[in-house]
Structure formats: C-alpha cells, structure tokens
Amino acid sequence: MLIPNVDLKNKTVLVTGAAGFIGSNLVKELLKTISPIHIVGIDNMSDYYDISIKDYRLAEIDNLANEYLQSSWTFVKGNIADKALIDKLFDDYN
C-alpha cells in the first residue's frame, strides 16, 4: 500500500496534476493497489509540457481503469486555482 495505516478503500481521492508524470503514476498505482476506489483527476493541460505526452498518459490511465472496473476514474480539465470548480468537485464527489 502507498500510505501505511490509511485505508483508501471505497474512498474518493482527488489527484491534482493527474496528466503529469507524478500524478499519472499515482493514479495508476492507486488503481492497481486499492479496490474499490474512486479517483478524480484534475489537470489544466497547460502547454508548459508537451500536451501529446499528457494525452498519452491519460489514455494509459483510461485503459488501466477499464481493467479495474470495481474502481472508477474521472478526469476533469481545469485549474486548481478555480475555487468554484474545486467547490463543485467536492460537492459532486463528496
């Protein structure tokens, strides 16, 4: 397990920067090791890094999520500085 003494089964986890290197690998690891889990990923998809790499990482996550059907994965394109969006995510996904 990634975090000792923390039970994430049946929890909703928000992963920021989900299309980035660290975020995408965290999402994949959560899908592989914790079941069931609901993961909400957010990324602004800025072009600071190559967007095609981010798209590739998101496609990898989508494919992996299709293998772990007891869990769920939702991607939101947005900025974590957008308070209204974050409030809505917390309301929608509790």
C-alpha positions in Angstrom: 0.0 0.0 0.0 1.2 3.5 -0.7 0.4 5.1 2.6 0.7 2.9 5.7 -2.2 3.0 8.1 -4.6 4.8 5.7 -7.4 2.8 4.3 -8.5 4.3 1.0 -10.9 1.5 0.0 -14.3 3.0 -1.0 -12.9 6.5 -0.8 -12.8 9.3 -3.3 -9.3 10.6 -3.9 -8.6 13.9 -5.7 -5.3 13.8 -7.7 -4.0 17.2 -8.9 -1.7 17.3 -11.9 -3.2 14.0 -13.0 -1.8 14.2 -16.5 1.7 14.9 -15.3 4.4 12.4 -14.6 3.9 12.1 -10.8 0.1 12.5 -10.9 -0.4 9.9 -13.6 1.8 7.4 -11.9 0.0 7.9 -8.6 -3.4 7.3 -10.3 -2.1 4.1 -11.9 -0.7 2.9 -8.7 -3.9 3.6 -6.8 -5.9 1.7 -9.4 -3.6 -1.3 -9.2 -3.4 -1.5 -5.4 -6.6 -0.3 -3.9 -10.0 -1.7 -4.7 -12.6 -0.3 -4.9 -11.5 3.4 -5.1 -12.9 6.4 -6.9 -10.2 8.7 -8.4 -10.9 12.2 -9.6 -8.0 13.6 -11.5 -7.7 17.3 -12.4 -5.1 18.9 -14.7 -5.2 22.2 -16.5 -3.4 20.7 -19.5 -1.1 23.7 -19.9 1.4 23.5 -22.8 4.3 24.0 -20.4 5.0 20.4 -21.2 4.1 18.6 -24.4 0.3 18.1 -24.5 0.6 14.9 -26.5 2.5 13.3 -23.6 -0.2 14.3 -21.2 -2.8 12.9 -23.6 -0.8 9.7 -23.8 -0.7 9.4 -20.0 -4.5 10.0 -19.7 -5.1 7.3 -22.4 -2.9 4.9 -20.3 -5.0 5.7 -17.2 -8.2 5.2 -19.2 -7.0 1.8 -20.4 -6.0 0.7 -16.9 -9.3 1.9 -15.4 -11.1 -0.4 -17.9 -9.2 -3.3 -16.4 -10.2 -2.4 -12.8 -14.0 -2.0 -13.2 -14.7 -2.2 -9.5 -13.0 1.2 -9.2 -13.6 4.4 -11.1 -11.6 7.2 -12.8 -12.9 10.6 -13.7 -10.8 13.3 -15.4 -11.6 17.0 -15.2 -9.8 19.5 -17.3 -9.4 22.6 -15.0 -7.3 24.6 -12.8 -7.0 24.0 -9.1 -6.9 27.8 -8.5 -10.5 27.9 -9.8 -12.4 27.9 -6.4 -15.8 27.4 -8.0 -14.6 24.4 -9.9 -13.0 22.8 -6.8 -16.1 23.6 -4.7 -18.2 21.8 -7.3 -15.9 18.8 -7.4 -16.1 18.5 -3.6 -19.9 18.8 -3.8 -20.2 16.3 -6.7 -17.8 13.7 -5.4 -18.1 14.3 -1.6 
